Amino acid sequence: MNILFISLLDPSESGSGNQKVTLLSAKYLSSVGIHCFIAYFKDSEYSSSQLVFDAKFKIDYNDLDGFRSFLIDNEISIIHNQASRAVNMKFLGQAVAGLKVKIISVLHNLPGTENIRYNKQSLLFQVLNRWISFKWLIYLLLLFFYPITRFLVKYTTKRKYKSIYKYSDALVLLSDAYIPIYRSIANLKDPSKMVSIPNFLSFDYVERNYSKTNELLIVARFDEISKRILLALKIWKHFLSTYDVRDWCLTIVGYGEWESVYKDFINKNDIVNVKLVGRDDSKKYFERASILMFTSLLEGAPLSLLEAMQMKVVPIAFDDCMAIRGFLINDINSKVIKSLDISEYSRSIYDLITNEKLRCKLSENAFNCLHYFTVKNVMLRWVDLYNSLLK
């Protein structure tokens, strides 16, 4: 069995969660005798693919014959499409026409994220925080014609989802709860090709004792629409003004175009005991942090949440994030707060800070519930799916 992964970027171990998942998947499959290949659209400065894959191919939509020859020459059995929303699915369909190659497409986000992210707040941010340029003018026009452009975004998303499903032999979502959402957006009558397989842990699942510090942690891309870091800063401000606690700090690891907004908010509101460390290896922060502030709204399978729990960091999350449902259980392995209840979120921070026994119990439970998400357990489900398509 030969598997071809498709990625938007040539994968890097220091890249996005999607890139890490691609590399770890290929490493596991290679370890059990399955040959793995990679096809991508854009080069990566820190590519790690040469260490993992048998061969790689840079896709050019003007070179269908070249891509098709790569499939034939390497006897590809299955295309594992990790960039479903970005790939021209018709191109893949034409490439495999007449070949015994199956296509599995994976959606790594909450279905409909495109529609939720396209809103006035996001467009207004781009208009107010960019220098006047051609791109600035585009955002201004999109904002001016918002009712029309929003309709077009929803229409385009529906067509894209239909195309992904049409040209795939299987469509993998990250949760059973996402299947009816995808089906509704694409207006599908037959959902038989849809299955759910979660993402796996990115670090080895090994019991360890960590030297924890008085530190809360956020690890996220600086994208307010999805991650709601401004909300986290408002919670931290509320916490500091409500409770007399000064020996704990909040560390924020990440980067993105909203960084200046976050820094301005911190300075204007005189928020103390908080630091933005930029882009950095998150593992060392997970190892020492005690509490994870998780305020995300839009997640497929939140990798930072899994990584935190793996390092015995207790998460606090809002219940309006679909990705945590059935996974985080309040007062068992986490603190789950009613949507946008800043006061209760602050109270939970205080409870965890002042009750070490509770914090230790939740951190141990957080770690112990992750056995389902080990690389081996998740990848066995992928191998089963591969085999079922090739019968």
Steps between C-alpha positions, in 0.01 A plus 500: 500500500640839394347818643533848350436783743395834354592812697477869423862547617797267488460380863723627779525383861493866605194570287127496567309225678394363163863466388593324825210258459611421144859427605402289802248303293763420239756404766260250657393352165863461394573318825239234412627451144276741307681723251414869521539782248421873512358740243475870586437842345741734678858457620576527872811666638545227760375193314530167681345288226830357371540324836163327484375442146631273225460777239329835460329691221413870467155529346440730204143514370642552150683167520228239540700245303802544727293442812326203345839351405615542862197299614569225248878484544470472879205260489290723725205317654339783696513879493470630856391858437591721798416826318143433393379859511796629296534227237323505164308175544420473130875495432539203736204326338657540156838380629361169629258436213544141384745421780439284805570792732262596778465855633449571870438865583538635853340815640716623788258772605150537631281482187379846406797681655530700178148639544551584869837668450371724221335776699500875542736494799770322301465730196494812716821390671672472162380845393606670824836326542648501150687770311306637204577271208327295234436221751358756746264618227383143442411461870318835494291391201424164663379686809294747297326221307486269802147355454586397144850371575378302802243328279775419248725356772222269622420397144867431422538294819199289408639431151845418640358255754294332229810468281709350782234240563441425131863422415588318825458131571491589870468827686649511850385751760647537847182427694170319453332828597642663186334259255147651512650852481694416182200321357278802561743751346554290188135395485595132469235230494743209535764531778628142460854606401549705819683362803664659804857445618654739756848647490759336723743621762809670362729395789575152635232390745722425799423545870727769645517731797539866408636788706205734475522875556244770584425555134193505280554442130346581163643340185324619187524666163420870539164493325226661708208358304604142578708524818342793692820607676353844570235317699773318692668833580169640624463194725853547635431868565177408681681235704775739612247768600277252686745278686807596700742270319830641372737202501354341184563610141346446157729406210376521141690306233411577140515746215279655233357822365297576816814531714502881499135505611578276797803708603295822477224347713750390766664843512181707496346292777818477711471120516784355706658155532450420134762451231489427128803290406433475126569194290679234703512128569188444711614177667714668768207724594259206530750319721508779759150658476224399743187634326405542134270789411313365199262759355476376140169498318595341168709184518511174308694291748686738733859376499615747768230366732613140454865600546417686821307209650782268401733715712250502791387858448140554616288662226226756553273537198168648394223257408423675168803334334362189332842333490501445879157338530510146633872544552536751782288421804451768763660423837630167367785592264446873457290804579228563240333840518171625361551700181655844559453491878810700594422505872467122522816452293689727742355310795622170351851642464490599867368159608780320317769737626392474865406131506809296418321172573232578241761613249700179540190283466387669178851494354537125561156433351583720202806288427328166559212567260732536200585133432234503227702765314840328483661485157467121488131490595402771253718370216355150536166656407661658195651170389158336539353770277774454239441124493124535473534722192745265329291184540 
